[in-house]
Amino acid sequence: MDDDRPPICPVCGVTMVPAELSASKDGGRDWVCLECEETGEACE
Ligand SMILES: [Zn+2]
């Protein structure tokens, strides 16, 4: 399984970043979308 590429946010379409790079750690997520984080929407 080729799993070294960051996922694309299904909501806004931008590349997601590792959760550790985000200011807010939301549960046990591996990846977060900074775009949606800024707008306050969840990427689910
Ligand atoms: Zn997003």
mmCIF file of the protein (N, C-alpha, C, O) and its ligand, coordinates in Angstrom:
data_MODEL
# 
_entry.id   MODEL 
# 
loop_
_entity.id 
_entity.type 
_entity.pdbx_number_of_molecules 
1 polymer     1 
2 non-polymer 1 
# 
_entity_poly.entity_id                      1 
_entity_poly.type                           'polypeptide(L)' 
_entity_poly.nstd_linkage                   no 
_entity_poly.nstd_monomer                   no 
_entity_poly.pdbx_seq_one_letter_code       MDDDRPPICPVCGVTMVPAELSASKDGGRDWVCLECEETGEACE 
_entity_poly.pdbx_seq_one_letter_code_can   MDDDRPPICPVCGVTMVPAELSASKDGGRDWVCLECEETGEACE 
_entity_poly.pdbx_strand_id                 A 
# 
loop_
_entity_poly_seq.entity_id 
_entity_poly_seq.num 
_entity_poly_seq.mon_id 
_entity_poly_seq.hetero 
1 1  MET n 
1 2  ASP n 
1 3  ASP n 
1 4  ASP n 
1 5  ARG n 
1 6  PRO n 
1 7  PRO n 
1 8  ILE n 
1 9  CYS n 
1 10 PRO n 
1 11 VAL n 
1 12 CYS n 
1 13 GLY n 
1 14 VAL n 
1 15 THR n 
1 16 MET n 
1 17 VAL n 
1 18 PRO n 
1 19 ALA n 
1 20 GLU n 
1 21 LEU n 
1 22 SER n 
1 23 ALA n 
1 24 SER n 
1 25 LYS n 
1 26 ASP n 
1 27 GLY n 
1 28 GLY n 
1 29 ARG n 
1 30 ASP n 
1 31 TRP n 
1 32 VAL n 
1 33 CYS n 
1 34 LEU n 
1 35 GLU n 
1 36 CYS n 
1 37 GLU n 
1 38 GLU n 
1 39 THR n 
1 40 GLY n 
1 41 GLU n 
1 42 ALA n 
1 43 CYS n 
1 44 GLU n 
# 
loop_
_struct_asym.id 
_struct_asym.entity_id 
A 1 
B 2 
# 
loop_
_chem_comp.id 
_chem_comp.type 
_chem_comp.mon_nstd_flag 
ALA 'L-peptide linking' y 
ARG 'L-peptide linking' y 
ASP 'L-peptide linking' y 
CYS 'L-peptide linking' y 
GLU 'L-peptide linking' y 
GLY 'peptide linking'   y 
ILE 'L-peptide linking' y 
LEU 'L-peptide linking' y 
LYS 'L-peptide linking' y 
MET 'L-peptide linking' y 
PRO 'L-peptide linking' y 
SER 'L-peptide linking' y 
THR 'L-peptide linking' y 
TRP 'L-peptide linking' y 
VAL 'L-peptide linking' y 
ZN  non-polymer         . 
# 
_pdbx_entity_nonpoly.entity_id   2 
_pdbx_entity_nonpoly.name        ? 
_pdbx_entity_nonpoly.comp_id     ZN 
# 
_pdbx_nonpoly_scheme.asym_id         B 
_pdbx_nonpoly_scheme.entity_id       2 
_pdbx_nonpoly_scheme.mon_id          ZN 
_pdbx_nonpoly_scheme.ndb_seq_num     1 
_pdbx_nonpoly_scheme.pdb_seq_num     101 
_pdbx_nonpoly_scheme.auth_seq_num    101 
_pdbx_nonpoly_scheme.pdb_mon_id      ZN 
_pdbx_nonpoly_scheme.auth_mon_id     ZN 
_pdbx_nonpoly_scheme.pdb_strand_id   A 
_pdbx_nonpoly_scheme.pdb_ins_code    . 
# 
loop_
_atom_site.group_PDB 
_atom_site.id 
_atom_site.type_symbol 
_atom_site.label_atom_id 
_atom_site.label_alt_id 
_atom_site.label_comp_id 
_atom_site.label_asym_id 
_atom_site.label_entity_id 
_atom_site.label_seq_id 
_atom_site.pdbx_PDB_ins_code 
_atom_site.Cartn_x 
_atom_site.Cartn_y 
_atom_site.Cartn_z 
_atom_site.occupancy 
_atom_site.B_iso_or_equiv 
_atom_site.pdbx_formal_charge 
_atom_site.auth_seq_id 
_atom_site.auth_comp_id 
_atom_site.auth_asym_id 
_atom_site.auth_atom_id 
_atom_site.pdbx_PDB_model_num 
ATOM   1   N  N  . MET A 1 1  ? 0.843   -1.192 0.000  1.00 0.00 ? 1   MET A N  1 
ATOM   2   C  CA . MET A 1 1  ? 0.000   0.000  0.000  1.00 0.00 ? 1   MET A CA 1 
ATOM   3   C  C  . MET A 1 1  ? 0.888   1.255  0.000  1.00 0.00 ? 1   MET A C  1 
ATOM   4   O  O  . MET A 1 1  ? 1.722   1.454  0.883  1.00 0.00 ? 1   MET A O  1 
ATOM   5   N  N  . ASP A 1 2  ? 0.681   2.059  -0.987 1.00 0.00 ? 2   ASP A N  1 
ATOM   6   C  CA . ASP A 1 2  ? 1.473   3.289  -1.091 1.00 0.00 ? 2   ASP A CA 1 
ATOM   7   C  C  . ASP A 1 2  ? 0.780   4.378  -0.274 1.00 0.00 ? 2   ASP A C  1 
ATOM   8   O  O  . ASP A 1 2  ? -0.181  5.004  -0.720 1.00 0.00 ? 2   ASP A O  1 
ATOM   9   N  N  . ASP A 1 3  ? 1.290   4.577  0.911  1.00 0.00 ? 3   ASP A N  1 
ATOM   10  C  CA . ASP A 1 3  ? 0.552   5.417  1.856  1.00 0.00 ? 3   ASP A CA 1 
ATOM   11  C  C  . ASP A 1 3  ? 1.353   6.619  2.321  1.00 0.00 ? 3   ASP A C  1 
ATOM   12  O  O  . ASP A 1 3  ? 1.090   7.158  3.396  1.00 0.00 ? 3   ASP A O  1 
ATOM   13  N  N  . ASP A 1 4  ? 2.323   7.044  1.532  1.00 0.00 ? 4   ASP A N  1 
ATOM   14  C  CA . ASP A 1 4  ? 3.164   8.134  2.009  1.00 0.00 ? 4   ASP A CA 1 
ATOM   15  C  C  . ASP A 1 4  ? 2.713   9.498  1.486  1.00 0.00 ? 4   ASP A C  1 
ATOM   16  O  O  . ASP A 1 4  ? 3.351   10.516 1.753  1.00 0.00 ? 4   ASP A O  1 
ATOM   17  N  N  . ARG A 1 5  ? 1.611   9.507  0.742  1.00 0.00 ? 5   ARG A N  1 
ATOM   18  C  CA . ARG A 1 5  ? 1.109   10.786 0.260  1.00 0.00 ? 5   ARG A CA 1 
ATOM   19  C  C  . ARG A 1 5  ? 0.029   11.312 1.176  1.00 0.00 ? 5   ARG A C  1 
ATOM   20  O  O  . ARG A 1 5  ? -0.835  10.552 1.613  1.00 0.00 ? 5   ARG A O  1 
ATOM   21  N  N  . PRO A 1 6  ? 0.060   12.592 1.472  1.00 0.00 ? 6   PRO A N  1 
ATOM   22  C  CA . PRO A 1 6  ? -1.000  13.150 2.313  1.00 0.00 ? 6   PRO A CA 1 
ATOM   23  C  C  . PRO A 1 6  ? -2.335  13.108 1.594  1.00 0.00 ? 6   PRO A C  1 
ATOM   24  O  O  . PRO A 1 6  ? -2.391  13.282 0.377  1.00 0.00 ? 6   PRO A O  1 
ATOM   25  N  N  . PRO A 1 7  ? -3.403  12.879 2.331  1.00 0.00 ? 7   PRO A N  1 
ATOM   26  C  CA . PRO A 1 7  ? -4.728  12.808 1.717  1.00 0.00 ? 7   PRO A CA 1 
ATOM   27  C  C  . PRO A 1 7  ? -5.215  14.188 1.289  1.00 0.00 ? 7   PRO A C  1 
ATOM   28  O  O  . PRO A 1 7  ? -4.715  15.213 1.753  1.00 0.00 ? 7   PRO A O  1 
ATOM   29  N  N  . ILE A 1 8  ? -6.183  14.189 0.412  1.00 0.00 ? 8   ILE A N  1 
ATOM   30  C  CA . ILE A 1 8  ? -6.793  15.437 -0.033 1.00 0.00 ? 8   ILE A CA 1 
ATOM   31  C  C  . ILE A 1 8  ? -8.087  15.652 0.737  1.00 0.00 ? 8   ILE A C  1 
ATOM   32  O  O  . ILE A 1 8  ? -8.893  14.734 0.885  1.00 0.00 ? 8   ILE A O  1 
ATOM   33  N  N  . CYS A 1 9  ? -8.276  16.858 1.221  1.00 0.00 ? 9   CYS A N  1 
ATOM   34  C  CA . CYS A 1 9  ? -9.494  17.155 1.954  1.00 0.00 ? 9   CYS A CA 1 
ATOM   35  C  C  . CYS A 1 9  ? -10.709 17.019 1.039  1.00 0.00 ? 9   CYS A C  1 
ATOM   36  O  O  . CYS A 1 9  ? -10.771 17.662 -0.008 1.00 0.00 ? 9   CYS A O  1 
ATOM   37  N  N  . PRO A 1 10 ? -11.673 16.186 1.428  1.00 0.00 ? 10  PRO A N  1 
ATOM   38  C  CA . PRO A 1 10 ? -12.857 15.972 0.597  1.00 0.00 ? 10  PRO A CA 1 
ATOM   39  C  C  . PRO A 1 10 ? -13.771 17.187 0.565  1.00 0.00 ? 10  PRO A C  1 
ATOM   40  O  O  . PRO A 1 10 ? -14.646 17.289 -0.295 1.00 0.00 ? 10  PRO A O  1 
ATOM   41  N  N  . VAL A 1 11 ? -13.570 18.104 1.497  1.00 0.00 ? 11  VAL A N  1 
ATOM   42  C  CA . VAL A 1 11 ? -14.443 19.270 1.585  1.00 0.00 ? 11  VAL A CA 1 
ATOM   43  C  C  . VAL A 1 11 ? -13.954 20.398 0.680  1.00 0.00 ? 11  VAL A C  1 
ATOM   44  O  O  . VAL A 1 11 ? -14.722 20.925 -0.124 1.00 0.00 ? 11  VAL A O  1 
ATOM   45  N  N  . CYS A 1 12 ? -12.693 20.765 0.808  1.00 0.00 ? 12  CYS A N  1 
ATOM   46  C  CA . CYS A 1 12 ? -12.198 21.915 0.051  1.00 0.00 ? 12  CYS A CA 1 
ATOM   47  C  C  . CYS A 1 12 ? -11.168 21.531 -1.001 1.00 0.00 ? 12  CYS A C  1 
ATOM   48  O  O  . CYS A 1 12 ? -10.821 22.345 -1.857 1.00 0.00 ? 12  CYS A O  1 
ATOM   49  N  N  . GLY A 1 13 ? -10.677 20.295 -0.944 1.00 0.00 ? 13  GLY A N  1 
ATOM   50  C  CA . GLY A 1 13 ? -9.810  19.824 -2.007 1.00 0.00 ? 13  GLY A CA 1 
ATOM   51  C  C  . GLY A 1 13 ? -8.342  20.172 -1.864 1.00 0.00 ? 13  GLY A C  1 
ATOM   52  O  O  . GLY A 1 13 ? -7.566  19.942 -2.792 1.00 0.00 ? 13  GLY A O  1 
ATOM   53  N  N  . VAL A 1 14 ? -7.941  20.717 -0.733 1.00 0.00 ? 14  VAL A N  1 
ATOM   54  C  CA . VAL A 1 14 ? -6.530  21.017 -0.550 1.00 0.00 ? 14  VAL A CA 1 
ATOM   55  C  C  . VAL A 1 14 ? -5.830  19.824 0.104  1.00 0.00 ? 14  VAL A C  1 
ATOM   56  O  O  . VAL A 1 14 ? -6.470  18.964 0.709  1.00 0.00 ? 14  VAL A O  1 
ATOM   57  N  N  . THR A 1 15 ? -4.533  19.793 -0.028 1.00 0.00 ? 15  THR A N  1 
ATOM   58  C  CA . THR A 1 15 ? -3.766  18.720 0.598  1.00 0.00 ? 15  THR A CA 1 
ATOM   59  C  C  . THR A 1 15 ? -3.740  18.906 2.108  1.00 0.00 ? 15  THR A C  1 
ATOM   60  O  O  . THR A 1 15 ? -3.475  19.995 2.617  1.00 0.00 ? 15  THR A O  1 
ATOM   61  N  N  . MET A 1 16 ? -4.016  17.834 2.798  1.00 0.00 ? 16  MET A N  1 
ATOM   62  C  CA . MET A 1 16 ? -4.044  17.906 4.251  1.00 0.00 ? 16  MET A CA 1 
ATOM   63  C  C  . MET A 1 16 ? -2.622  17.791 4.807  1.00 0.00 ? 16  MET A C  1 
ATOM   64  O  O  . MET A 1 16 ? -1.705  17.342 4.119  1.00 0.00 ? 16  MET A O  1 
ATOM   65  N  N  . VAL A 1 17 ? -2.460  18.204 6.064  1.00 0.00 ? 17  VAL A N  1 
ATOM   66  C  CA . VAL A 1 17 ? -1.148  18.175 6.694  1.00 0.00 ? 17  VAL A CA 1 
ATOM   67  C  C  . VAL A 1 17 ? -1.195  17.269 7.915  1.00 0.00 ? 17  VAL A C  1 
ATOM   68  O  O  . VAL A 1 17 ? -2.265  17.036 8.477  1.00 0.00 ? 17  VAL A O  1 
ATOM   69  N  N  . PRO A 1 18 ? -0.032  16.752 8.330  1.00 0.00 ? 18  PRO A N  1 
ATOM   70  C  CA . PRO A 1 18 ? -0.002  15.928 9.541  1.00 0.00 ? 18  PRO A CA 1 
ATOM   71  C  C  . PRO A 1 18 ? -0.564  16.691 10.734 1.00 0.00 ? 18  PRO A C  1 
ATOM   72  O  O  . PRO A 1 18 ? -0.323  17.888 10.890 1.00 0.00 ? 18  PRO A O  1 
ATOM   73  N  N  . ALA A 1 19 ? -1.310  15.989 11.567 1.00 0.00 ? 19  ALA A N  1 
ATOM   74  C  CA . ALA A 1 19 ? -1.991  16.634 12.691 1.00 0.00 ? 19  ALA A CA 1 
ATOM   75  C  C  . ALA A 1 19 ? -1.005  17.310 13.627 1.00 0.00 ? 19  ALA A C  1 
ATOM   76  O  O  . ALA A 1 19 ? -1.357  18.263 14.322 1.00 0.00 ? 19  ALA A O  1 
ATOM   77  N  N  . GLU A 1 20 ? 0.216   16.827 13.648 1.00 0.00 ? 20  GLU A N  1 
ATOM   78  C  CA . GLU A 1 20 ? 1.185   17.419 14.561 1.00 0.00 ? 20  GLU A CA 1 
ATOM   79  C  C  . GLU A 1 20 ? 1.595   18.825 14.133 1.00 0.00 ? 20  GLU A C  1 
ATOM   80  O  O  . GLU A 1 20 ? 2.146   19.585 14.929 1.00 0.00 ? 20  GLU A O  1 
ATOM   81  N  N  . LEU A 1 21 ? 1.328   19.167 12.878 1.00 0.00 ? 21  LEU A N  1 
ATOM   82  C  CA . LEU A 1 21 ? 1.633   20.514 12.411 1.00 0.00 ? 21  LEU A CA 1 
ATOM   83  C  C  . LEU A 1 21 ? 0.508   21.486 12.711 1.00 0.00 ? 21  LEU A C  1 
ATOM   84  O  O  . LEU A 1 21 ? 0.654   22.696 12.535 1.00 0.00 ? 21  LEU A O  1 
ATOM   85  N  N  . SER A 1 22 ? -0.596  20.958 13.159 1.00 0.00 ? 22  SER A N  1 
ATOM   86  C  CA . SER A 1 22 ? -1.737  21.812 13.450 1.00 0.00 ? 22  SER A CA 1 
ATOM   87  C  C  . SER A 1 22 ? -1.686  22.300 14.888 1.00 0.00 ? 22  SER A C  1 
ATOM   88  O  O  . SER A 1 22 ? -1.191  21.610 15.780 1.00 0.00 ? 22  SER A O  1 
ATOM   89  N  N  . ALA A 1 23 ? -2.204  23.497 15.092 1.00 0.00 ? 23  ALA A N  1 
ATOM   90  C  CA . ALA A 1 23 ? -2.207  24.060 16.447 1.00 0.00 ? 23  ALA A CA 1 
ATOM   91  C  C  . ALA A 1 23 ? -3.188  23.312 17.329 1.00 0.00 ? 23  ALA A C  1 
ATOM   92  O  O  . ALA A 1 23 ? -2.926  23.058 18.505 1.00 0.00 ? 23  ALA A O  1 
ATOM   93  N  N  . SER A 1 24 ? -4.316  22.967 16.745 1.00 0.00 ? 24  SER A N  1 
ATOM   94  C  CA . SER A 1 24 ? -5.332  22.286 17.530 1.00 0.00 ? 24  SER A CA 1 
ATOM   95  C  C  . SER A 1 24 ? -5.330  20.801 17.217 1.00 0.00 ? 24  SER A C  1 
ATOM   96  O  O  . SER A 1 24 ? -5.599  20.406 16.083 1.00 0.00 ? 24  SER A O  1 
ATOM   97  N  N  . LYS A 1 25 ? -5.037  19.994 18.185 1.00 0.00 ? 25  LYS A N  1 
ATOM   98  C  CA . LYS A 1 25 ? -5.058  18.551 17.979 1.00 0.00 ? 25  LYS A CA 1 
ATOM   99  C  C  . LYS A 1 25 ? -6.467  18.048 18.247 1.00 0.00 ? 25  LYS A C  1 
ATOM   100 O  O  . LYS A 1 25 ? -6.964  18.083 19.372 1.00 0.00 ? 25  LYS A O  1 
ATOM   101 N  N  . ASP A 1 26 ? -7.071  17.595 17.209 1.00 0.00 ? 26  ASP A N  1 
ATOM   102 C  CA . ASP A 1 26 ? -8.465  17.182 17.314 1.00 0.00 ? 26  ASP A CA 1 
ATOM   103 C  C  . ASP A 1 26 ? -8.541  15.667 17.422 1.00 0.00 ? 26  ASP A C  1 
ATOM   104 O  O  . ASP A 1 26 ? -8.529  14.955 16.417 1.00 0.00 ? 26  ASP A O  1 
ATOM   105 N  N  . GLY A 1 27 ? -8.619  15.194 18.639 1.00 0.00 ? 27  GLY A N  1 
ATOM   106 C  CA . GLY A 1 27 ? -8.743  13.756 18.845 1.00 0.00 ? 27  GLY A CA 1 
ATOM   107 C  C  . GLY A 1 27 ? -7.529  13.014 18.322 1.00 0.00 ? 27  GLY A C  1 
ATOM   108 O  O  . GLY A 1 27 ? -6.400  13.473 18.492 1.00 0.00 ? 27  GLY A O  1 
ATOM   109 N  N  . GLY A 1 28 ? -7.747  11.886 17.696 1.00 0.00 ? 28  GLY A N  1 
ATOM   110 C  CA . GLY A 1 28 ? -6.630  11.076 17.233 1.00 0.00 ? 28  GLY A CA 1 
ATOM   111 C  C  . GLY A 1 28 ? -6.441  11.153 15.745 1.00 0.00 ? 28  GLY A C  1 
ATOM   112 O  O  . GLY A 1 28 ? -6.017  10.182 15.118 1.00 0.00 ? 28  GLY A O  1 
ATOM   113 N  N  . ARG A 1 29 ? -6.750  12.296 15.166 1.00 0.00 ? 29  ARG A N  1 
ATOM   114 C  CA . ARG A 1 29 ? -6.620  12.398 13.720 1.00 0.00 ? 29  ARG A CA 1 
ATOM   115 C  C  . ARG A 1 29 ? -5.179  12.404 13.275 1.00 0.00 ? 29  ARG A C  1 
ATOM   116 O  O  . ARG A 1 29 ? -4.324  13.000 13.931 1.00 0.00 ? 29  ARG A O  1 
ATOM   117 N  N  . ASP A 1 30 ? -4.910  11.761 12.190 1.00 0.00 ? 30  ASP A N  1 
ATOM   118 C  CA . ASP A 1 30 ? -3.555  11.752 11.646 1.00 0.00 ? 30  ASP A CA 1 
ATOM   119 C  C  . ASP A 1 30 ? -3.327  12.959 10.755 1.00 0.00 ? 30  ASP A C  1 
ATOM   120 O  O  . ASP A 1 30 ? -2.225  13.504 10.694 1.00 0.00 ? 30  ASP A O  1 
ATOM   121 N  N  . TRP A 1 31 ? -4.381  13.369 10.064 1.00 0.00 ? 31  TRP A N  1 
ATOM   122 C  CA . TRP A 1 31 ? -4.256  14.462 9.109  1.00 0.00 ? 31  TRP A CA 1 
ATOM   123 C  C  . TRP A 1 31 ? -5.298  15.527 9.397  1.00 0.00 ? 31  TRP A C  1 
ATOM   124 O  O  . TRP A 1 31 ? -6.417  15.223 9.811  1.00 0.00 ? 31  TRP A O  1 
ATOM   125 N  N  . VAL A 1 32 ? -4.923  16.763 9.176  1.00 0.00 ? 32  VAL A N  1 
ATOM   126 C  CA . VAL A 1 32 ? -5.871  17.841 9.355  1.00 0.00 ? 32  VAL A CA 1 
ATOM   127 C  C  . VAL A 1 32 ? -5.833  18.747 8.127  1.00 0.00 ? 32  VAL A C  1 
ATOM   128 O  O  . VAL A 1 32 ? -4.836  18.804 7.407  1.00 0.00 ? 32  VAL A O  1 
ATOM   129 N  N  . CYS A 1 33 ? -6.937  19.450 7.907  1.00 0.00 ? 33  CYS A N  1 
ATOM   130 C  CA . CYS A 1 33 ? -7.003  20.402 6.811  1.00 0.00 ? 33  CYS A CA 1 
ATOM   131 C  C  . CYS A 1 33 ? -6.944  21.809 7.387  1.00 0.00 ? 33  CYS A C  1 
ATOM   132 O  O  . CYS A 1 33 ? -7.850  22.237 8.102  1.00 0.00 ? 33  CYS A O  1 
ATOM   133 N  N  . LEU A 1 34 ? -5.882  22.516 7.075  1.00 0.00 ? 34  LEU A N  1 
ATOM   134 C  CA . LEU A 1 34 ? -5.714  23.861 7.635  1.00 0.00 ? 34  LEU A CA 1 
ATOM   135 C  C  . LEU A 1 34 ? -6.774  24.808 7.085  1.00 0.00 ? 34  LEU A C  1 
ATOM   136 O  O  . LEU A 1 34 ? -7.217  25.730 7.771  1.00 0.00 ? 34  LEU A O  1 
ATOM   137 N  N  . GLU A 1 35 ? -7.166  24.574 5.866  1.00 0.00 ? 35  GLU A N  1 
ATOM   138 C  CA . GLU A 1 35 ? -8.172  25.423 5.240  1.00 0.00 ? 35  GLU A CA 1 
ATOM   139 C  C  . GLU A 1 35 ? -9.489  25.346 6.001  1.00 0.00 ? 35  GLU A C  1 
ATOM   140 O  O  . GLU A 1 35 ? -10.090 26.367 6.335  1.00 0.00 ? 35  GLU A O  1 
ATOM   141 N  N  . CYS A 1 36 ? -9.918  24.142 6.263  1.00 0.00 ? 36  CYS A N  1 
ATOM   142 C  CA . CYS A 1 36 ? -11.177 23.948 6.974  1.00 0.00 ? 36  CYS A CA 1 
ATOM   143 C  C  . CYS A 1 36 ? -11.031 24.336 8.442  1.00 0.00 ? 36  CYS A C  1 
ATOM   144 O  O  . CYS A 1 36 ? -11.994 24.767 9.077  1.00 0.00 ? 36  CYS A O  1 
ATOM   145 N  N  . GLU A 1 37 ? -9.828  24.181 8.973  1.00 0.00 ? 37  GLU A N  1 
ATOM   146 C  CA . GLU A 1 37 ? -9.602  24.574 10.348 1.00 0.00 ? 37  GLU A CA 1 
ATOM   147 C  C  . GLU A 1 37 ? -9.789  26.075 10.485 1.00 0.00 ? 37  GLU A C  1 
ATOM   148 O  O  . GLU A 1 37 ? -10.340 26.554 11.476 1.00 0.00 ? 37  GLU A O  1 
ATOM   149 N  N  . GLU A 1 38 ? -9.331  26.805 9.496  1.00 0.00 ? 38  GLU A N  1 
ATOM   150 C  CA . GLU A 1 38 ? -9.457  28.258 9.524  1.00 0.00 ? 38  GLU A CA 1 
ATOM   151 C  C  . GLU A 1 38 ? -10.914 28.681 9.432  1.00 0.00 ? 38  GLU A C  1 
ATOM   152 O  O  . GLU A 1 38 ? -11.346 29.618 10.105 1.00 0.00 ? 38  GLU A O  1 
ATOM   153 N  N  . THR A 1 39 ? -11.649 27.998 8.612  1.00 0.00 ? 39  THR A N  1 
ATOM   154 C  CA . THR A 1 39 ? -13.053 28.366 8.441  1.00 0.00 ? 39  THR A CA 1 
ATOM   155 C  C  . THR A 1 39 ? -13.935 27.745 9.511  1.00 0.00 ? 39  THR A C  1 
ATOM   156 O  O  . THR A 1 39 ? -15.125 28.047 9.592  1.00 0.00 ? 39  THR A O  1 
ATOM   157 N  N  . GLY A 1 40 ? -13.355 26.880 10.329 1.00 0.00 ? 40  GLY A N  1 
ATOM   158 C  CA . GLY A 1 40 ? -14.087 26.305 11.435 1.00 0.00 ? 40  GLY A CA 1 
ATOM   159 C  C  . GLY A 1 40 ? -14.971 25.150 11.049 1.00 0.00 ? 40  GLY A C  1 
ATOM   160 O  O  . GLY A 1 40 ? -15.862 24.765 11.806 1.00 0.00 ? 40  GLY A O  1 
ATOM   161 N  N  . GLU A 1 41 ? -14.733 24.583 9.858  1.00 0.00 ? 41  GLU A N  1 
ATOM   162 C  CA . GLU A 1 41 ? -15.549 23.457 9.448  1.00 0.00 ? 41  GLU A CA 1 
ATOM   163 C  C  . GLU A 1 41 ? -14.773 22.166 9.586  1.00 0.00 ? 41  GLU A C  1 
ATOM   164 O  O  . GLU A 1 41 ? -13.559 22.127 9.390  1.00 0.00 ? 41  GLU A O  1 
ATOM   165 N  N  . ALA A 1 42 ? -15.479 21.129 9.922  1.00 0.00 ? 42  ALA A N  1 
ATOM   166 C  CA . ALA A 1 42 ? -14.820 19.835 10.081 1.00 0.00 ? 42  ALA A CA 1 
ATOM   167 C  C  . ALA A 1 42 ? -14.721 19.135 8.743  1.00 0.00 ? 42  ALA A C  1 
ATOM   168 O  O  . ALA A 1 42 ? -15.618 19.234 7.906  1.00 0.00 ? 42  ALA A O  1 
ATOM   169 N  N  . CYS A 1 43 ? -13.641 18.439 8.552  1.00 0.00 ? 43  CYS A N  1 
ATOM   170 C  CA . CYS A 1 43 ? -13.439 17.696 7.314  1.00 0.00 ? 43  CYS A CA 1 
ATOM   171 C  C  . CYS A 1 43 ? -13.898 16.263 7.506  1.00 0.00 ? 43  CYS A C  1 
ATOM   172 O  O  . CYS A 1 43 ? -13.086 15.384 7.796  1.00 0.00 ? 43  CYS A O  1 
ATOM   173 N  N  . GLU A 1 44 ? -15.133 16.029 7.354  1.00 0.00 ? 44  GLU A N  1 
ATOM   174 C  CA . GLU A 1 44 ? -15.546 14.652 7.515  1.00 0.00 ? 44  GLU A CA 1 
ATOM   175 C  C  . GLU A 1 44 ? -16.518 14.238 6.431  1.00 0.00 ? 44  GLU A C  1 
ATOM   176 O  O  . GLU A 1 44 ? -16.973 13.094 6.414  1.00 0.00 ? 44  GLU A O  1 
HETATM 177 ZN ZN . ZN  B 2 .  ? -10.599 21.187 3.967  1.00 0.00 2 101 ZN  A ZN 1 
# 
